């Protein structure tokens, strides 16, 4: 799986989770990406951002040693860059609102 494939799958998961507060993060990767996604879309999508952050926080409540800094999330290659994450996730969230 390429970095872009991984990113695409994670973006789709972020978009889905952002709309369902009862969701959960399956692993460290998802929890860290949800946290980062919540930060970058907060001003445009406050409700979805809050949901992503809550899901992330639930995961880290039981796995506190797995929380990474935003820079470390990028170094892992899970997300290519922050502006791209913000723009692509915003497109998906706008699309979901218009349905």
N, C-alpha and C positions, 0 to 999 in steps of 0.2 A: 504494500500500500504506500503510495507516495505521500509527501507532506500535504499536498493539496487535497488528496482523497481523505486523509485524516481530518484536515481542517473542515472540509465539506460535511463530513459525518458529524463532527462536533457542532458545527453551526446548525445543522438540522435538529440535533438534539437540544441545543440551547433554545431554539425557536419553539420547539414542542414543550419543553419544561417551563418556559417563561409564561405559558398560558395555563398551566395546571399546578396550582400551589401544593397539591398533595404528592407531587413527583419526588423522586429521590435521585441522588447521584450514585451511579453504579460503582465508581472507583475514584481514586485520587485524581486521575486525569480529568474526568468530568467535573468533579468538585472544584478544582482549580480553574478550569476554563469557565465554569458557570460564574465563579466569583469575579474573574476578570471581565467577562461579558457584562455582568451587572454594573461594573464600574464604568465601562465605556458607553453604555446606552442609557445611563441614569437620567441625563437631562432630556432625552427625547422620549423615553419610555419608562417613566418612573414606576409604574405598577409592575411591568414585566421585570424591570431591574430588581425591585424588591423581592419578587418571587424567586428569581435566580439566586439572589444573595441568601435568602432563607433556606433554599435547598442546599446550597453550599455550606452554610453554617451548620445545618443538621448533620451533614457528613463529618465536618471537622470537629463537632462536639464529641464524636466517638473516635476520631482519628486525628487528633491535634498535631501529631508529628508529621503529617502528610501535607500540611499547608505550605505552599511555596510562594515566594515573592513573584510579582508580575514578571520581572526580568527572568527568573528561573523558569516560569511557564513558557516564555518565548524561547529560552535556550533548549527546552525539551523538544521544541519543534511542533508542539501541539497547535500553536497558532503562528501564522507567518509574521504578522505585525498588527499593532493595535488599530491604526486607521482602517486597515482592511477588515478586521474583525467588526469594528463599529459599523462600517458601511454595509458589509454583507449581511450582518445580523439585522440592521435597521431595515434593509430591503425585505427580508423575510418577515419581520414583525409588521411592517406596513402592509405587506401582502395579506397577512393573516387578519388584519383589522378590516380589510376591504371585502373579505369573504362573507 
